[in-house]
């Protein structure tokens, strides 16, 4: 079992944050997390920054930007971590490993991204660098996840109605999240229909099937679990599992979703729980087909039955497992390096009763699943409140 606990967190709004630089976002989230934990920079032993970048900003050497958040952080070791859309979780897990090793006691983890300084073509090109260039150069990530949707349709039947349900559900959830980028209700019918306002991006993915281009940052303070009682509240990790799979799509059965499936299986084993014991989940819905496949990978539905499960409301607020009550990447936003940290912050707020209108009542265990690329870098956490 991981030996670290989250005792403070911060989260900027997500969206087109004009006038705020990458550095501004990093430091805003870091300051909020330190204040929330009730500690100063002097108390931090090391800094961990999750950032994808790949040309999204000219800032290629960013780890020490965090140090400007507090005078006491100067001269602390700071390192940047990158694992595509799972860069935030990569930083978080690295911090947990450093604590478990005994090398440090207190870590400050920040995930951030500034995406909107580039035009659409520039963002598409940057994100495309996370695919296997030898075979997939020139494909956008909508193109890649369109392959998943087409494969699903060929093997199990058309998933687009379920995808529309995912989009509509997550937009409805985002209405309750004051930090979400797109707080606008969309009907299942609108999300399911190609129109001038909802064009095809990569058949069968429509605009409403795609996550947002976002700016934002999130941060957490981690401490050794045996120090958790020193803080006003703490959220611990019953499990923290990373599984990486092969990069080329051509070498994988897309619908087996092997990396996510193994990550969940090992997380349940490590935590000593089953999926039925979870109270909520925050999962990686970079494209709506991903949430369908994640529902199957985490054991909510059998292979090929995830679409039916979602249409029946299985992941809704009143469903079997309320999923992405923050709005998910689809509506909360997806500033790439921030996403994994943001998911853990949203989960921590659920577990401590601080989620406001997003709150799922009676939550004792929650899951987070953050994914980089086409099921390549997979991080599954199971969280519980400690005090």
Protein Blocks (a to p, Z undefined) as FASTA:
>chain_A
ZZbdcfbdcdddedjdehiafklmmmmmmmmmmmmnopafklpmbdcdddfknomamclb
lmlmmmmmpmklgopacddddehjllmmmmmmmmmmmmmnomambdcddddddfklpcfk
lmmmmmmmmpcfklmgoiafklmmmmmmmmmmmmnopfklmmmmmmmmmmmmmmmmmkbm
blcdddfklmmpccfklccfbdcbdfklpccddedddddddddfklmmmpmbdcddfbdc
dddddfblklpcfklommmmmmmmmmmmmnopafklpgbdcddffbfklmmmmmmmnopa
cehilmmmmmnopmmmklmbdghknnpjmlnopcfklmmmmmmmmmmmmmnopnojmlcg
hiabdcddddehjhkaccddddddfZZ
